[in-house]
């Protein structure tokens, strides 16, 4: 196939940077067939030789985040001899920052994974999400950085976990028709963001969930309203009206990835804090 290539991703650390870059760039090529060869934690010449053997046996472009000069040089030299292109993806950014900061980069691999305060903040946020998923531990909601609300199966939990990996404590509370005051949100001390989606998409997600639980439609009487079109539409409309009454912004997640939803939530969080800051400044005038 003319559009099929081997792509080698060579990293001294976990390779997450290269994975993110290739996801963002490869998605722009609709007809490409890319075979990924991931080489992670490459920190010695012995490990690099294994990579070079792999590149030789299945030639293809190389993306690298190697920062060790000796390893970089050996990889570059070997690929040049074989006519294989190599891109060191960190170089443009490192070069720009060195010029802007007037400081030379340390060239130490895996520096982003040190056990610093940011790392432990992410771990703490992950524990928080586990303890406050689906309306649990309501007394601790005051510690949240953001609260996600929405009907059942509206992506609250996966979005919360993704945000925890960014160090954000995200509690999530289900909106259940008939519950006018969602527990724990009588007087929220952090941003509250609603998640919604199209009725058809929600019904499909719920049907899949029931199958996983072994409760296919028709097997249980109590699943009728859960996937009934009219009931689901009413449920979503009620939830949207509740959010509007409370002044909570709502994000439609129907065609959004978890990453896009989280980015939208963070934007609302920033706007909430900016309004609070301006209000505080105005009250002090």
N, C-alpha and C positions, 0 to 999 in steps of 0.2 A: 504493500500500500504506500502510495506516494506521501500521504499525510501521517504516516506512522513513524515515530522516532523513539529512540531510547533517551531518557533524560536522567542524568546522574546528579544526585544531590549530596554533596560532601560537606559534613559539618563536624566541628570539634565538640559540639555539645549535643543537645537532643534533636536538633534538626527542625524544631518548630518554626523558626524564622523562615527557612527555605520552604517548608510546607505551606505557610501562609502566603508567601510570595507566589508560589506556583499555582495555588488555588485561585489567587486573584488574577493572574496573567493567563493561565491556560484556559480559563473559562471564556476568554475573548475569542477563542478559536473553535468555531462550531463543528468543523469537520476533521479536527485533529484526533489522532489516536496516540496517546503518550504512554509509554511504558516507563514507570518510575523505578529508579534504582536508588534506594536511600541508604547512605553510608553515614552512620551517626557515631559520635564519640571517637573520632579519628584523631589521636593525639601522639602517636608514635610512628616512626618510619615503617615498622613492621605492619602496622595497621594500614598505613597508606599504600604499601605495596599490594596488599589484598585488594584495595580499591582500584589501583592501576590495572591489576589483572582483570578485574570485572569490566573496566572501561574498554580494555583491549579486546575482550571476548564479545562484548556487545557495545560497539562504538556509538557514541551520541554526545550531544552537548553536555557541558558540566557547569553546574551552578555551585559555588563554594562560599562558605563563610569561615574558612580557615584563616586564622590570624597569625599563627606561628610562621615566621619568615622562611624557615628551612622547609617545612612541609608545603607551604604555598609555592615556593620555588621549584621543588621537585615535581609537584603536580603540574605546574605550568609548563615546565620543560618537557615532561613526558607527553603531555597532550599536544604541545606544539610539534613534536616529532611525528605524531600520528595525524596531524592536521585537524585536531578536535578543538573546537572553541571552548574557552573557559571564561566565565564571568564571576569575579569576586564581588558579590552583591553588596557587601558592606563598605567597599572602598569609597564610593562617592559621598556617602553620609559621614564616614569617619574623616575624610579629607576636609569636608565643609566644616565640621565641628572643630577640627584641629585649628583651622584658620580662624574661625570665629572666637574660639576660647583661648587661643595662643598657648595651647597645651598639647603635648604629644600623647597619642593614645597608648595605653599600656600593653596592648596586644596579648592579653591574657584570656584564654578560652573560658567560656562558661560564666563570665562575670555576672550575667543577668540572673543566674540561678543561685547566688550566694544566700545564705540563711540570715537575711537582714530583717529589719523591722517590716518592710513591705511584704516579705515572704510570710512572716508570722501573722500579719494582718489578713492575708488571703486565707490562711489556715483557720484563723478565728472566724472569718466570714463564712467559710464552708461549714464549720460547726454550728454557726448561728442559723444558717438556712436549714440544716437538718433538724434543728430544734424548733423552728418556727414555720415549718412547711404546712400548708393547708390549714392555717388558723390555729396551730398548736402553740402552747406556751404564750398565751395572750399577754401575760404580765410583762413579758420581755420585749413586747413590740415597741415600747418607748425607746429601746436601744437601736432600732432599725435606722438605716440610712434612707430606705425607701420601702413602701409597702405596695405590693402589686395586688390588685383585686380583679375578679372576673368570674364568670360562670365556670362550672366544671369543664375541664379539658381545654382551657383557653391558653395553654402554654405558660402558666404562671410558674410552675416548678422548674422546668428546664431553663427558663429565663433567669430565675433566681440563682440557680447553680452556676450559670455562665457568669453572672455578675459577681458572684462570690469569688470566682477566679480572678476578678479584677479588684478584689479587696472590698467589695461593697456588700454590706449586710442588708439583704433583701428578704423581708418577711412577705408571705403571700396568704391572702384570706379569700376563701370562696364566697361569691355572692349567691345567696340562696333566696329565690322568690318568697316573699312573705316576711323576710328578715329586714325590717326597715332600717335598723341600726346595726350594721355589721359589727360583731364583737371586737373590741379593741380599737375601734376607730371613732369613738365618740368625740374625742378631741385630739386628733393626730398631731404629733410633734415633728413629723417629717413629711416629705412629699408622698402623696398617694396617687398612683397611676392605674387606670383601668385598662384591661386587655379585652378585646372582642374580636369576632371573626364572622364570616358569612355563615348563615344557618346551614347551608348544604355541606360546607366544609366541616362544621362542628359535628353534624350528624354522622358524617363518614368517620371522623375521629372516634366518636363515641361507639359506633358500631364495631370498629376495630378493637376498641378497649374491651367491649363486652365479649368478643370472641376470645380475646386473650384470657379473660376471666372464666371462660367456659360457659358464658350465658348468652348464647346466640338469640337473636330476636325470636320471640314466640315461646321461648323456654321458660321465661320468668314473667309473671304478671306485672312486677314492679318496675320493669324497664320501659314500659310503654311511653310515658311522658318524656323519658330521658332521650328518646330518639324520634319522637313524634314531631313532624314538621311544624304544625301549628304551635305546639307547646314550646318547642325550641325557639321559634321566632318570638313568642311572647316573653320567654325567659330573657333573651338577648335585649329586647326592647326595654324590659323592666330594668335590666342592669345598666343600660345606657342612660335611662332617665334618672336613675339613682345617682350615677356619677355626675350628670349634669347638675342635679340639685345640690350636690356637695361641692361643685366646682373642681372635680377631679378630671384631668385630661384623660382622653381615651385613645388608645392605639389599636388600629385594626391590624391584626397579625396574620390575616388570611394568606397573603402572598409575601410575607416577611420571613426571613430566616431568623433563628434565635439571636444571631449576632446583630442583625439589623434591628430587631425589637429592643435588645439591650441598649444599643446606641441611641435609639429614640427615647428610651426611659431616662438615660443619662442626660440627654438634652433637656427633658422636662425637669429633672432634678436641678440642673444648673439654673434654669429659669426660675424655679421656686426659691432657691437660695438668693438669687439676684434680687427678686422682689422683696424678700425679707431684709436684705441688706439696705435697699433703698428706703424701705419703710422705717427701718431703725435710724437711718441718717435723717430722714424727714422729721422724726419724732424728737430728735436731739437739736433741731434747729431752733 
